[in-house]
Amino acid sequence: MAKDKNITPEKEAKEEKEVKTSGDENKTSETQGGQTLSKEEEKVEEMGRKLAEMNDKYLRLSAEFDNYRKRTLKEKMELTKSAGEQVLLNVLPVVDNFERALQSMDTATDVAALKAGVDLIYANFKEFLAQNGVKEIPTAGADFDTDLHEAVTLIPAPAPELKGKVIDCVQKGYYLNDKVIRFAKVVVGE
């Protein structure tokens, strides 16, 4: 190919550059400002936008979860306080009855009536405990069970059939909804 005399080396380099860029259509495209960006650069920009969007979503979700966690902790604390309040409100009538019994002890002449009144208060209190899921652990003649009983002492069994059984209960044990909240302190025969 013969070279044109009017073409300078600078024009020739510019034309070669245009031929290379127009021949490789996958790598260039026009942008708003008239600048050319390669497809790879566009993909990088798109990925950057997606990354920023995902990061924003992550931060919002993280903040939302943190707020949820704080709110549920606060609700649990309030629920615990109000549940305790309800139990105490239900105990107050029993306390009132005990106060009345103590006042009447000073002036009472009939001991049997006073004993009957205290027995009623005791029955009332046991009923309150049962309503709140508290049950007594049975001990009289029961087999010694380390999951329910705490052995205070071992004594020789008065009869051979009482070996390994509870002979006496020193302190009652209690369940709260089938969970032991206090072990029964017992004397075991050996």
C-alpha positions as CSV (number, residue, x, y, z in Angstrom):
1,M,0.0,0.0,0.0
2,A,1.4,3.4,-0.9
3,K,1.6,6.0,1.7
4,D,-0.2,9.3,1.1
5,K,2.2,12.2,1.3
6,N,-0.4,14.4,3.2
7,I,-0.6,11.9,6.1
8,T,1.8,12.8,8.9
9,P,3.0,10.2,11.4
10,E,0.7,11.7,14.1
11,K,-2.4,11.3,11.8
12,E,-1.3,7.7,11.0
13,A,-1.0,6.8,14.7
14,K,-4.5,8.3,15.3
15,E,-6.0,6.3,12.4
16,E,-4.4,3.1,13.7
17,K,-5.9,3.8,17.1
18,E,-9.4,4.3,15.6
19,V,-9.1,1.1,13.6
20,K,-8.1,-0.8,16.7
21,T,-11.0,0.6,18.8
22,S,-13.6,0.2,16.1
23,G,-12.5,-3.3,15.4
24,D,-12.9,-4.4,19.1
25,E,-16.6,-3.7,19.7
26,N,-16.8,-5.8,22.8
27,K,-14.4,-3.5,24.7
28,T,-15.7,0.0,24.1
29,S,-19.0,1.9,24.4
30,E,-20.0,5.6,24.6
31,T,-21.0,7.1,28.0
32,Q,-23.0,10.2,28.8
33,G,-20.1,12.5,28.8
34,G,-18.8,11.3,25.5
35,Q,-16.0,9.3,27.2
36,T,-15.4,5.8,26.2
37,L,-15.4,3.0,28.8
38,S,-14.6,-0.6,28.3
39,K,-17.2,-3.3,29.0
40,E,-15.0,-4.5,31.8
41,E,-15.0,-1.1,33.4
42,E,-18.8,-0.9,33.1
43,K,-19.1,-4.3,34.8
44,V,-16.8,-3.1,37.6
45,E,-19.0,0.0,38.0
46,E,-22.1,-2.2,38.1
47,M,-20.6,-4.5,40.6
48,G,-19.6,-1.5,42.7
49,R,-23.2,-0.2,42.7
50,K,-24.5,-3.7,43.6
51,L,-21.9,-4.0,46.4
52,A,-22.9,-0.6,47.8
53,E,-26.6,-1.6,47.6
54,M,-26.0,-4.9,49.4
55,N,-23.9,-3.2,52.0
56,D,-26.7,-0.7,52.6
57,K,-29.2,-3.5,53.0
58,Y,-26.9,-5.4,55.4
59,L,-26.4,-2.3,57.6
60,R,-30.2,-1.7,57.7
61,L,-30.9,-5.3,58.5
62,S,-28.2,-5.3,61.2
63,A,-29.6,-2.2,62.8
64,E,-33.1,-3.6,62.6
65,F,-32.0,-6.8,64.3
66,D,-30.2,-4.9,67.0
67,N,-33.4,-2.9,67.7
68,Y,-35.4,-6.1,67.7
69,R,-33.0,-7.7,70.2
70,K,-33.1,-4.7,72.5
71,R,-36.9,-4.5,72.3
72,T,-37.4,-8.2,73.2
73,L,-35.0,-7.9,76.1
74,K,-36.9,-5.0,77.4
75,E,-40.2,-6.8,77.0
76,K,-38.8,-9.9,78.8
77,M,-37.7,-7.7,81.7
78,E,-41.1,-6.1,81.9
79,L,-42.9,-9.4,81.7
80,T,-40.7,-10.8,84.5
81,K,-41.5,-7.8,86.7
82,S,-45.2,-8.0,86.0
83,A,-45.3,-11.8,86.6
84,G,-43.7,-11.3,90.0
85,E,-46.1,-8.5,90.7
86,Q,-49.1,-10.8,90.0
87,V,-47.7,-13.5,92.3
88,L,-47.2,-11.0,95.1
89,L,-50.7,-9.6,94.7
90,N,-52.0,-13.1,95.1
91,V,-50.0,-13.6,98.3
92,L,-51.2,-10.4,100.0
93,P,-54.6,-11.9,101.1
94,V,-52.8,-14.7,102.8
95,V,-50.6,-12.2,104.6
96,D,-53.7,-10.2,105.6
97,N,-55.2,-13.4,107.1
98,F,-52.0,-14.1,109.1
99,E,-52.0,-10.6,110.5
100,R,-55.6,-11.0,111.6
101,A,-54.7,-14.3,113.3
102,L,-51.8,-12.7,115.1
103,Q,-54.0,-9.9,116.3
104,S,-56.6,-12.3,117.6
105,M,-54.0,-14.4,119.4
106,D,-53.6,-11.5,122.0
107,T,-57.3,-11.5,122.9
108,A,-58.4,-15.1,122.1
109,T,-59.5,-17.4,124.8
110,D,-60.6,-20.3,122.6
111,V,-57.4,-22.0,121.5
112,A,-59.3,-24.5,119.3
113,A,-60.9,-21.7,117.3
114,L,-57.5,-20.0,116.9
115,K,-55.9,-23.3,115.7
116,A,-58.8,-23.8,113.2
117,G,-58.2,-20.3,111.8
118,V,-54.5,-20.9,111.4
119,D,-55.3,-24.2,109.7
120,L,-57.6,-22.4,107.3
121,I,-54.8,-19.9,106.4
122,Y,-52.4,-22.7,105.9
123,A,-54.9,-24.5,103.5
124,N,-55.4,-21.2,101.7
125,F,-51.7,-20.7,101.2
126,K,-51.2,-24.3,100.0
127,E,-54.1,-23.8,97.5
128,F,-52.3,-20.6,96.3
129,L,-49.1,-22.6,95.7
130,A,-51.0,-25.3,93.8
131,Q,-52.6,-22.6,91.6
132,N,-49.1,-21.4,90.7
133,G,-47.7,-24.8,89.8
134,V,-45.9,-25.6,93.1
135,K,-46.3,-29.2,94.3
136,E,-44.7,-31.0,97.3
137,I,-42.2,-33.8,96.6
138,P,-43.6,-37.0,98.2
139,T,-41.1,-38.4,100.8
140,A,-42.9,-40.7,103.3
141,G,-41.8,-44.2,102.6
142,A,-40.5,-43.3,99.2
143,D,-37.3,-44.8,97.7
144,F,-34.4,-42.5,98.1
145,D,-33.9,-40.7,94.8
146,T,-30.9,-38.3,94.4
147,D,-32.9,-36.4,91.7
148,L,-35.5,-35.4,94.3
149,H,-34.0,-35.9,97.7
150,E,-31.0,-34.7,99.6
151,A,-29.8,-37.1,102.3
152,V,-29.1,-35.2,105.5
153,T,-28.1,-38.4,107.4
154,L,-28.1,-42.2,107.2
155,I,-29.5,-44.3,110.1
156,P,-29.8,-48.0,110.5
157,A,-33.1,-49.1,109.0
158,P,-35.7,-50.1,111.7
159,A,-36.9,-52.9,109.4
160,P,-35.2,-54.7,106.4
161,E,-37.8,-53.4,103.9
162,L,-36.9,-49.7,104.8
163,K,-33.3,-50.1,103.5
164,G,-32.7,-47.4,100.9
165,K,-36.0,-45.7,101.7
166,V,-36.8,-42.3,103.3
167,I,-37.3,-42.7,107.0
168,D,-38.0,-39.1,107.9
169,C,-38.3,-35.7,106.2
170,V,-36.4,-32.9,107.8
171,Q,-37.4,-30.2,105.2
172,K,-40.0,-30.6,102.4
173,G,-39.0,-30.3,98.8
174,Y,-41.0,-28.7,96.0
175,Y,-41.6,-28.9,92.2
176,L,-42.5,-26.0,90.1
177,N,-44.2,-27.3,87.0
178,D,-42.4,-30.7,87.2
179,K,-39.0,-29.0,87.9
180,V,-37.4,-29.4,91.3
181,I,-37.0,-26.0,92.9
182,R,-36.0,-27.3,96.3
183,F,-34.8,-30.8,97.1
184,A,-36.4,-32.6,100.1
185,K,-33.9,-33.0,103.0
186,V,-34.4,-36.5,104.3
187,V,-33.1,-39.2,106.6
188,V,-32.4,-42.4,104.8
189,G,-32.3,-46.0,106.2
190,E,-29.3,-48.1,105.4
